[in-house]
C-alpha cells in the first residue's frame, strides 16, 4: 500500500526555489493500479522523483508511506528495499555496466558476471538476449530501453511499481509487448481480491492503457490533482480535449463529461 | 617542473654485476615475489614461454621454454646475431630527445634489456613475461628492448615495471623497439607500479609490416613521481592494425603525460586508441592521442574518457587527428568529468547503496577489452584492476 499524504515539494534553492507539488495526496491499495495523466510541466517528473527520493527535491510538508512505514526521508535504495520499483522514462546509459550486470544487481547476485537462468528467460521473452552483454542503454533505441527496463523490473519483482511514461518514445508494437507483460506482472489477469501488486502509471499518452487494466485515474495539473475517477472516461475526455489550457479543457470538461469530483476548493460542482 | 626539465645525468646507473642471478623467480626475496605475483608476473614460471628479469642493470634471470619464441638479454643477442644491429636504434632514433641520447650514449656493457623473437610461423599463446625492477637508491635504470615477431608468428608479452620500496628518487629510462613482420601479431601488456619519487621516461616505437597486428595494453594504477611516454606505431604495411588501450589511476601528486600515436601509412590500416583515466588527490594527467591518416582506406578511432574524483586533480585530454589523404576515416571522442549523479541514482533505484553504485561505475569505467589476450594474461590483468578498485 502506498500512501502519499498532503505532500508539498519544491525544487531549486534560494530565490530560484519554486513550489511544484502542492498539498498532493494519493492512496493506492495493494492490488490496485492507478494512472496519473498530466501535461508537460504539470509536476509528473517531480512526483516520480520525490517518490523515489532523488536529490534536488525539497519536501516542504507531508509524507510518503509504504505499507505504513514512513519512507519520506529514506535514500533511494532503502525505498527499493521496501518494495518500490521503477520503470524510467529516460534511463541513463552507463558505460562499462552491462544490462546483465543490472539484472544481477536486482537479483542480488552482485559478485558474478554469469547470466542467471531467470535473466536468460526474460531476455528471451523480451527479445533482449543480444543486449545482455552490452552497456546498459548505450545506443539502445527507445523500444530497446523500455524492454530493458521492463526486464529489470520483472526480475526485481517489486511490490509497488512506478511507471514513468512507459509508452513515450516507443513504437506501437513495443507498447503492446511491454503492456501485455506488465498487465500480467501486475496480476491484472487475476481476480481483484487475489491481486497483490500495486502500481502507479504516469503518462501523458495513455496508449499503454489499451493493454494494462487500471482501477483509477487522476489528472495532475499545476502540481495538484484536479480530478480523479474512472480511467476510461478520463482518458476519453483527454483524447477529445487534450491538455491545452489545463484548467479549462481538463477541469471543466472532465467535470462535466466524466462527472468526477473537482477538489478545486471553489465550491463549484 | 616541466617533464623535459628532468636531467638524466643527475642519476647514476648500477654496475651490471650489482645483483646476483637466480635460476627461478622463487629464489627472489619476499617483497619482490609478492610484487611480481600481484602484477601477474609469476605465471610464466611454469606455464609461460619465457622469462626475463632485470634488477637495475643486472640480468638476474633469462630463460626460454618455448620452441616458438626466443628470449635473450639484449647484449647477448646483439653479439649472437649480427643482423640485429639493423633493428637497434632504428624504430626509435637515438637523437629523438635528451633521454634517448642519454640512453644511446651509455656504455654498451651497462645497458641491459630483453630481446624477444617470435620465430617465423610460430604462434605461441603462452605468455612471455618480463620484469624491469628498479632496486637501488637514487639509481637510473637504462633499458633497451627489442621485440621482433617474424612473419606469421604471434607473441604475447606481459611486462611489469616496478620499484623497490624506500629507494627515494630514482629514474627509469627505457627504449623499446618493436618490429611486427608480415601477418604477425604481438600483444604487449605493460603494468607500471612505480613509487612516488620515480621519474620514468620510456621511449617506444613499433613498426608494422603488411597484415601485422600490435595490441598494446598499458595499466598504471600506483603513484609515480612523473612519467612521460608517447609510443608511436608506424603502420607501413597494408592492412596492418594497432590497438592501444590505457588504464590510468592517478593519485597522490603523480604527474603523468601519456599518450599513443599511430601513423597510418599503409592502405586499409587501422588504429584504435582507448583510454580510461581516473584521478584523485592532486594527480595531474595529460592524455594524448594522435592518429595520422596517410593512405587510402586508413581508419582510426581515438576515445578518451576521464573521471575526476577530487577537486584538485586534473585531466587534460589532447586528441589529435591528422588526415593527409581524403580517403581516410579518423574520428575521436573525449569526455572528462565527475561521476554522473544520474548514473548513481539509477543504480540506487535498482537496489545498490551509494557506495556500491559508485564502485560499480568506476569498475565498469575501467573495464577494457581483453579479448585479444591469451587467457592467463587476461585473467591476471583483470585481477589486478579489480584489486586496485577495491582499494578506491
Boltz contact constraints between the chains, C-beta under 6 A:
constraints:
  - contact:
      token1: [A, 54]
      token2: [B, 345]
      max_distance: 6.0
  - contact:
      token1: [A, 76]
      token2: [B, 348]
      max_distance: 6.0
  - contact:
      token1: [A, 76]
      token2: [B, 349]
      max_distance: 6.0
  - contact:
      token1: [A, 77]
      token2: [B, 348]
      max_distance: 6.0
  - contact:
      token1: [A, 77]
      token2: [B, 351]
      max_distance: 6.0
  - contact:
      token1: [A, 77]
      token2: [B, 353]
      max_distance: 6.0
  - contact:
      token1: [A, 80]
      token2: [B, 351]
      max_distance: 6.0
  - contact:
      token1: [A, 86]
      token2: [B, 349]
      max_distance: 6.0
  - contact:
      token1: [A, 92]
      token2: [B, 342]
      max_distance: 6.0
  - contact:
      token1: [A, 92]
      token2: [B, 343]
      max_distance: 6.0
  - contact:
      token1: [A, 92]
      token2: [B, 346]
      max_distance: 6.0
  - contact:
      token1: [A, 94]
      token2: [B, 343]
      max_distance: 6.0
  - contact:
      token1: [A, 96]
      token2: [B, 364]
      max_distance: 6.0
  - contact:
      token1: [A, 96]
      token2: [B, 365]
      max_distance: 6.0
  - contact:
      token1: [A, 96]
      token2: [B, 367]
      max_distance: 6.0
  - contact:
      token1: [A, 97]
      token2: [B, 364]
      max_distance: 6.0
  - contact:
      token1: [A, 102]
      token2: [B, 350]
      max_distance: 6.0
  - contact:
      token1: [A, 105]
      token2: [B, 350]
      max_distance: 6.0
  - contact:
      token1: [A, 105]
      token2: [B, 352]
      max_distance: 6.0
  - contact:
      token1: [A, 106]
      token2: [B, 350]
      max_distance: 6.0
